[in-house]
């Protein structure tokens, strides 16, 4: 299977993963063929990409670190608790704690080498899906750092609630496609303080969780918000959350831009490590991120095109690939032409690409 943008869909492709909304309604089932008439409806729902099965990606398996059931339930809990707060100015923290415990149990029971979080999400559930993803990433990073479970739990709860304050931002500002005005930007930058103010007197949240929520947008150079504090004054939990938050935000579709490739997001983190983001946490984080996830189409140093079959945890830049196309001769290769780049050192991946139209037409 591979993940493709709706703009690349020609019609009649086979759906590899079911598309399900936050209320567990199945929009398209696994194995169904995508008709052209579906595309506009999916766009209206906010879906921008789908997983498909085709000859190119046969045998490629993309496994999420969290099972679909746990992910859906977590998103639903966040959605319902945000709604509860909007309507009643109260939140059931016990549901948040239970949800994080389930996520912890599932993740800590696995041996996770590399993280894949390309979940399909609707635009109107972005905050819920993003909150769950950031929680997952913080758990994995904090586990890699060797933190005790209780410590991981407190950071994870803060991560799960880090964007809670956005529900108090007018939707017309949050979903604005045009460039934000100065006043719009100022309002959005208040969301960590809005959430912290709502939770600061609660005895059901730890100090670590609260400070994670408050400081997750603070940057080492003092250009972050809302406090504009610098490196030594930023709590370690917020520094962890900041790395996970910006990575998931960059690799997710927004109303005003498409998602960045994983490789571009990693390059951004590396470029700002030690300047905006804690260098140690960035270095530890990217060791768990496959630069070219399975199903990615890539251009190679020898001019050929290939699809990533699986990653090598020892070196995320040198996965196992399957050669698929020679653009010079317009030749397709058979499915057995696989190369492990850990063994074939004369070939490098240059960049992630979209399959050229002439290949699909042959």
N, C-alpha and C positions, 0 to 999 in steps of 0.2 A: 504494500500500500504506500501511498504518498499523499502529502497534503498539497492541494492546488487551490489557487484563487478562483473565485467564481468567474472572473474575467477570462480565465483560460479554458473554461468548460465549453465544449462544442455541442454537447448533447449526447445522451445514451451511455455516459460513463457509469460504472458500477460503484455504488456507495460502499465504502469499506468499514465505516463506523457510523452507527445510527446518530442522527441529529435530534437531540432531546432538549426541550426547554426546561426552565427552572422548576416548573410544576410537573415535571416528568411526563409531559406530553411528547409523544414521538412524532416529529415533523417528517422525517424520512427514515425508513428502516434500512438496516444493513442488507446489502444484496440487491436493493432496488436500483433501477436505472434512472439517472437524472434526465428528465425531459427539459427541453428548452423553456417550456411554460413554467417550470418550477423556479427558474432562476430569479425572475422578478419578485416572486413571493418570498424567496429566501433573502433577497436584498432588503425587502420591506421589513423582514424580521430582524435584520441586522447581521445576518450571517454573511461573511465575506470569503470564507474558505471551506472546503470540504475534503474529507479523506476519500480517495478513490482506489480501486483495484484495476490495474491494467498490465499489459505485457511487460512494460518497462520495470514496474515495481513488484513483479511476481516474487514472492518469497521474502519480501521486506516486511518485517513485523515491528510496529511502533507501539511500545508498551508505556502507559502512563505509570508514574510512580505511585499514584493513588487510584484505587479502583473506582469505577464510575459511580457505584452506589454511594460510597463514602463522600465523593466529591459533590454529587448532587444534593445529598442530605446536608452537607456543610453549607453549600450555597443557599439552600432553602432556609436554614436556621438563621444565617446572617440577614437574608432578605426579610424574614418575619420579625426579627428583633429590631431591625432598622425601622420597619413599619410600625412596630409597637411603640418605639420611642417617638416617632413623629406624631402618632395619634394620642399617646397617653403620657409622654415624657417619663417612661419607665422602660427598663430592660431586664430580661430574665438572664442574669449572668450564669445561672446554673446550666443553661442550655449551651452557652458559649464554652464553659469549662468542659462539659461532657463531649462536645464536638471536637475540641482540641485534644482531649484524651484519646478519642477514637483515632484521630489522625496520628497522634504520637504512637499509639499501639501498633497501627499498621506500618508506619514508616520504620519504627525501631525494630520491628520483627524481620525486616528485610536487610539484605546486604546490598546497598545502593552504591554503585560505582559512578554512574553518570545519570543526570537528571533530564527527563523529557517532559515538558509541561505544555505542549501545544494542544490545549483543549479547545474544542469548538465552543464558542460563546456568543450570545446575542448581545448587541450593543446595549440594550436596556438592562442587562444584568452584569455589565462590566464591573461595577464596584464589588459585587458579590464574588464573581469569579476571580477577580484580582486579589481580593482579600484572602481567599482560600489559597491561591498560588503563592502569595507572599508568605503566608503561614507555613506552607510546605517547604519553601526554600529556606526559611529561617531555621526550621527544625533540622533540615539536612545539614546546613552550614554549622549550626550550633553543635550538632552531633559530631561532625567532623572535627570540631575544635575540642572535643572531649568533655563538654559540659555535662554535669549531672542532670538527670531527668527533671528534677524540680526546677532547676535553672532554665532548662530548655522550655519547659511548660510556661513559665512566666513571660519569656520572650515571645513565644508562639501566640499567647493570648493577646499581647500587645500588637503583634503583627496582624492577627485576625481582625482587630478593631482599629487598625492604624488610620483607615480612611473613613471612619464612622462620621466624622465631622462634615463630610461632603454632603450628607443628606440635608444639612442646614444651609447649603449654598443653592441659590436659585437655579433650577434646571436649565434655564435659557443661557446661563453663563457656563455651566459645566459642559453643555452639549453644543456650544457655539462653534461653528465651522470657520467663521472669520477670525482674523487675528484679535486677541483679547485686548481690550482697552486697559489703561493703567488702573482704573477703578475696578475692572473685572479681575485683574491679576491680584490686586490687593485683597479682594473678597475671597478668592480661592485660597490665598496664602493664610487665611484665618482658620482653615479647617482643622489643623492640629490643635489649635487653642480651643476651638468650639468643642471638640471631643474631650480634651483634657478637662475643660470646665465642667462638662457633664459628668465626668467620672471621678474627679479629684477627691470628693468626699466619700466615695464608696469604699466600704470595708471588704467588698468582694473581689476587688482587683488589687494586685500587689503593686508596690511602688515601682518595680521594674516594668510591669505592664503599662503603668500610667506614663512613665517617662519615655518609654518606647513610642507611645502614641504622640506625645508632645514634641519629641525631638527628631522624628524620622525624616524630616526635611532639612535638618541643620547640616551644614557642610563645613569641612575642616577649615576652609579659608574665611569663614564668617559670612559668606554670601547667601546662606540658606535662610530658612524662616521657620517659625515666627519669632524666635528669640535673637537670631543672628549671632549666635555664640560660636566660638572657635573650637578647634580640636580637643584640647584637654578638658573642656567643659561639657562636651557631648558624651552622654552615657554610652557605654560599650554596646548595650542592647539596641540603641537607636542607630548606631553605626552599622550594625549587622542588618537591621531592618532596611536602612537606606540603600544598601547594596542590592538586596533582594527586591526591593520596591522598584528601583529604577530599571533593573534588568527586566522584570516582568512587564513594566509599563512600556518599555521600548520595543519589546517583542510581541506586543499586542496591538491589534487594530484599534484605531481611534476614529471618531467621527471626522477628524480633520486631517488624518494621514494613515497610510498603511503601516503595518508592523515592519520593524527593521529585521534583517536577517540576524540570526544568532551571532554570526561572526562580526557583524557591525556593532552589535550591542556589547560584545566582549571587548572589541577594540576601543569603544568609548570608555568602558570601565578601566581598561589598562591606561588609557591616555590621562584619565583624571585621578588615578590612584596616587595617594600621597598629597593631592591638591584639594580635591573635593571629598573623596572617599578614602577610608582607611586602607592603606596599602596592604597590610597583612590580611584583612578580611577579604579584600578583592582577590588577592592571590590564592587564598584558600577556596574562595567561591568558584573561580573559573576552572579549578581543577576538577570540579564536578559537572561542568557544563560541556556537552559535546558541541564543538564549534560548528560541525556539519552533521546535524542529526540524521538518523536513518530516513531514507526517502528523499533526501536532498539531491537535486541535480547539480553537478559541478563541472566546471571546465578545468582541464588538467594542463600541466606544463608541456605535455607532448601534443597538445592541440585537440585531443579527444574529449568526448563528453562521457560522463559516467553518473551512476546513481550510488549513493552511499548505502551499503547493505547493513553494516554494523560498525560500532565504534570500538576502538582499542583503548581501554582505560589507562594504559601506560602512556599513551600519546594521543590526545584528542585531535591532533592535526593529521594523523595518519590512520584513517579508518580502513576497513575492508570495502572495496568498491566493485561495481560491475560495469564494465565498459558497455556503452549502449550506442554510440554514434560517432562517426568521423565526418565532421562538417566539410572537409576538403573534398572527399570522394563521395559524400552523401551516402555512406554505407552504414547500415545497421549491423550490430554484432549479435551473435547468439547469446542466450542466457547463461552460458557456462563460462564466459570470459570474465572471471573474477580475479581481482588482484588485492593482496594484502599490502598496503603501503608501508607497513612496518618491515616488510621483507624486500619490497621493490623500492629501494631508496632513490632511484633515478627519476621517479615521478613525484610531483607535488601537486596539491590542489591549489589552483590560482584563485577561484572565486565561485560563489554560488550563482547559478543562472536559471533562466526559464527555458524550457525545451523550445527550440525553434519550430516555427509553423511547418516548414518544409519537411521536418522529420516526422511530424504527426501525420502528414498527408501521404507519406510513402507506404 
